[in-house]
């Protein structure tokens, strides 16, 4: 989680929802919190120390994979990954 100046907010714990479009799928999510009981197989994860991650897997086809991350009150973010 970054503030409006692009600085990491280390105490942010926002719920982040991930979605995938294209030639891939969401394989897992995590945040590094060892005591978290949240499922790795979910499409959302609460940030820990301002961080969370999505693991993207290709569908064994070449093409574009778009990963989007959304959290209430924050600007949506997306990235396009090219699977070869």
C-alpha positions as YAML, in Angstrom:
chain: A
units: angstrom
residues:
- id: 1
  name: UNK
  ca: [0.00, 0.00, 0.00]
- id: 2
  name: UNK
  ca: [1.39, 3.36, -1.05]
- id: 3
  name: UNK
  ca: [0.31, 6.83, 0.01]
- id: 4
  name: UNK
  ca: [-0.42, 9.63, -2.46]
- id: 5
  name: UNK
  ca: [3.34, 10.39, -2.68]
- id: 6
  name: UNK
  ca: [4.25, 6.77, -3.50]
- id: 7
  name: UNK
  ca: [5.62, 5.97, -0.02]
- id: 8
  name: UNK
  ca: [4.97, 2.55, 1.53]
- id: 9
  name: UNK
  ca: [2.45, 2.67, 4.39]
- id: 10
  name: UNK
  ca: [3.90, 0.00, 6.72]
- id: 11
  name: UNK
  ca: [0.84, -0.33, 8.97]
- id: 12
  name: UNK
  ca: [-1.74, -0.65, 6.14]
- id: 13
  name: UNK
  ca: [-3.99, -3.68, 6.44]
- id: 14
  name: UNK
  ca: [-6.44, -3.05, 3.60]
- id: 15
  name: UNK
  ca: [-8.38, -5.91, 2.05]
- id: 16
  name: UNK
  ca: [-7.16, -6.29, -1.55]
- id: 17
  name: UNK
  ca: [-9.32, -8.06, -4.14]
- id: 18
  name: UNK
  ca: [-7.52, -9.57, -7.15]
- id: 19
  name: UNK
  ca: [-8.95, -10.46, -10.54]
- id: 20
  name: UNK
  ca: [-7.42, -12.02, -13.66]
- id: 21
  name: UNK
  ca: [-8.31, -11.72, -17.33]
- id: 22
  name: UNK
  ca: [-6.71, -13.38, -20.33]
- id: 23
  name: UNK
  ca: [-4.48, -16.42, -20.60]
- id: 24
  name: UNK
  ca: [-3.85, -16.94, -16.89]
- id: 25
  name: UNK
  ca: [-5.36, -17.71, -13.52]
- id: 26
  name: UNK
  ca: [-4.87, -16.61, -9.94]
- id: 27
  name: UNK
  ca: [-2.87, -19.45, -8.38]
- id: 28
  name: UNK
  ca: [-2.52, -18.07, -4.83]
- id: 29
  name: UNK
  ca: [-2.48, -14.99, -2.60]
- id: 30
  name: UNK
  ca: [-0.42, -14.23, 0.50]
- id: 31
  name: UNK
  ca: [0.77, -11.42, 2.74]
- id: 32
  name: UNK
  ca: [3.70, -12.90, 4.71]
- id: 33
  name: UNK
  ca: [1.85, -13.02, 8.04]
- id: 34
  name: UNK
  ca: [2.75, -16.44, 9.44]
- id: 35
  name: UNK
  ca: [-0.24, -16.54, 11.82]
- id: 36
  name: UNK
  ca: [-2.81, -15.68, 9.14]
- id: 37
  name: UNK
  ca: [-5.58, -18.24, 8.71]
- id: 38
  name: UNK
  ca: [-6.73, -16.79, 5.38]
- id: 39
  name: UNK
  ca: [-6.82, -19.23, 2.46]
- id: 40
  name: UNK
  ca: [-4.00, -19.11, -0.08]
- id: 41
  name: UNK
  ca: [-6.60, -20.09, -2.72]
- id: 42
  name: UNK
  ca: [-8.80, -17.01, -2.24]
- id: 43
  name: UNK
  ca: [-9.13, -14.07, -4.62]
- id: 44
  name: UNK
  ca: [-8.56, -11.53, -1.84]
- id: 45
  name: UNK
  ca: [-6.10, -10.97, 0.97]
- id: 46
  name: UNK
  ca: [-5.66, -8.44, 3.75]
- id: 47
  name: UNK
  ca: [-2.33, -6.61, 3.52]
- id: 48
  name: UNK
  ca: [0.25, -7.12, 6.28]
- id: 49
  name: UNK
  ca: [2.79, -4.35, 6.91]
- id: 50
  name: UNK
  ca: [1.40, -2.67, 3.80]
- id: 51
  name: UNK
  ca: [2.10, -5.67, 1.53]
- id: 52
  name: UNK
  ca: [0.30, -8.58, -0.07]
- id: 53
  name: UNK
  ca: [0.89, -10.58, -3.23]
- id: 54
  name: UNK
  ca: [-0.84, -12.51, -5.95]
- id: 55
  name: UNK
  ca: [0.72, -15.52, -7.69]
- id: 56
  name: UNK
  ca: [-0.29, -15.74, -11.35]
- id: 57
  name: UNK
  ca: [-0.12, -18.93, -13.40]
- id: 58
  name: UNK
  ca: [-0.44, -19.17, -17.19]
- id: 59
  name: UNK
  ca: [-3.03, -21.47, -18.75]
- id: 60
  name: UNK
  ca: [-0.21, -23.00, -20.84]
- id: 61
  name: UNK
  ca: [-1.05, -20.69, -23.73]
- id: 62
  name: UNK
  ca: [0.87, -17.70, -25.02]
- id: 63
  name: UNK
  ca: [-0.81, -14.35, -24.59]
- id: 64
  name: UNK
  ca: [-1.63, -11.48, -22.30]
- id: 65
  name: UNK
  ca: [-2.64, -11.90, -18.65]
- id: 66
  name: UNK
  ca: [-4.10, -8.87, -16.89]
- id: 67
  name: UNK
  ca: [-3.95, -8.80, -13.08]
- id: 68
  name: UNK
  ca: [-6.06, -6.17, -11.29]
- id: 69
  name: UNK
  ca: [-5.92, -5.24, -7.60]
- id: 70
  name: UNK
  ca: [-8.73, -3.27, -5.93]
- id: 71
  name: UNK
  ca: [-9.16, -2.00, -2.39]
- id: 72
  name: UNK
  ca: [-11.83, 0.31, -0.98]
- id: 73
  name: UNK
  ca: [-10.66, 3.91, -0.88]
- id: 74
  name: UNK
  ca: [-7.61, 3.26, -3.07]
- id: 75
  name: UNK
  ca: [-6.95, 3.65, -6.78]
- id: 76
  name: UNK
  ca: [-7.25, 0.38, -8.74]
- id: 77
  name: UNK
  ca: [-3.95, -1.02, -10.02]
- id: 78
  name: UNK
  ca: [-3.33, -3.39, -12.90]
- id: 79
  name: UNK
  ca: [-0.47, -4.99, -14.77]
- id: 80
  name: UNK
  ca: [-0.30, -6.90, -18.05]
- id: 81
  name: UNK
  ca: [1.97, -9.95, -18.09]
- id: 82
  name: UNK
  ca: [2.89, -11.65, -21.36]
- id: 83
  name: UNK
  ca: [2.98, -15.45, -21.22]
- id: 84
  name: UNK
  ca: [5.20, -17.05, -23.85]
...
